[in-house]
Amino acid sequence: MVQVTFVSAAGDRRTLDVRAGISVMEAAVQNGVVGIIGECGGSAMCATCHVHVDPAFADQMPPQQEIEEAMLDCAAAPTDERSRLGCQILLTEGMDGLILHLPEAQV
């Protein structure tokens, strides 16, 4: 299991224990995390799973693909160097303890 903590824009924290091999977006949607919508179902086509990766975990993230960069340009909330699409981050055992910050809005 991988422990993932989602931190809302208001600072509320929700920690989940989820199985490795699923995406951050899937974990959030399956567990009703408010602030992750996943409208496109994980196809990197909507940016409604935008997250900001905590700096302590930046080096554990997979490389960003061109489609992800393009979709983040369409995100409802401002993006920065920590911005990623949750559907593009597959959870691994090595990501245990991952902290993700949610933007104020996804749509």
N, C-alpha and C positions, 0 to 999 in steps of 0.2 A: 504494500500500500504506500501511497505517496500522500503526504500531508501538504495541503495547499491552503493558504490564507488569503481571502479576498478582503480588501480594505475599501470601504465605500468612500465617496467624496466627503462625506460627513465624519469620517473616521471610525465608523462602526466596522468591527472585524468579524469575519465568519470563517472558521477553519473547517475544512473537509478532509476526510480520509478517503481517497479514491484509488482505483487500481491503475497501475502503470499501463501505458499503451493507448490511453484515450487522450483527447485534446483537452486543453483548459476550457474551451467553450463547451464541450460535451459534459465535462464534470460540473460546470456551473449550471447549465440548463437542466441536467438530470437532478440536481439538488436544489433547484429553485433559487439560485443566487440572484437577488435583485440587482439589476444593472447590466446583466449580460443577456442579450436577446437571442443572438444567433439566428437571425431571420433567414439566411440562405442555407442553413443546415451544415455549415462548415466548408463551403466552396470558395471562400475568400472573395465573395462577391457583394458584401454589404457593409462591412466594418462595424456591425452592431455587437461585436465581441472584443472591441478595442480595450486593451489593458495597458497599464504602465508597469513594467517589470521593476521590482525593487532592485536598486543598484547592486546589492550583495549577490544577486543571482544572474546578473547580466552575462557573465562569462559561461553560463550553463545553457544559454539559449541557442537553438539551432540558427543557422544563418537565415537572414531575411531574404525571401525570394522577391523577384521583380513585381509579381502580382500583388504581394502583400504591401509593398511600398506604394503602389498605385492606389490601392484601396484605402490606405491610411491617409492619403491626400484627400479622400472624400469623407473622412470621419467627421461626425457631428461636433466632437469636442476637440480642442487643440491637441496637437501631437507634439512629441519631443523625442529625443534620442532613446528614451526608454519605451516608446510606444511599440506595441505588437498586436497582431490579431490573435486572439485566444484560439481560434480554430487552426492556427498554424504552429502551435506549440504542443507537441505530443509529450505527455508526461512520462518521465523515466524515474526509476528508483533514485538516481543521482540528484533529482530535483526535490527530494524530500525537504519540506520546510519552506518551499517556494512562497514568496509573498508577492501579491499582485494588487496594484492600486487601480480602482475603477474611476473612469472619468465622470464628470457631472451628468453628462447626457450621452446617449448612443444614437438617438434619432432626432 
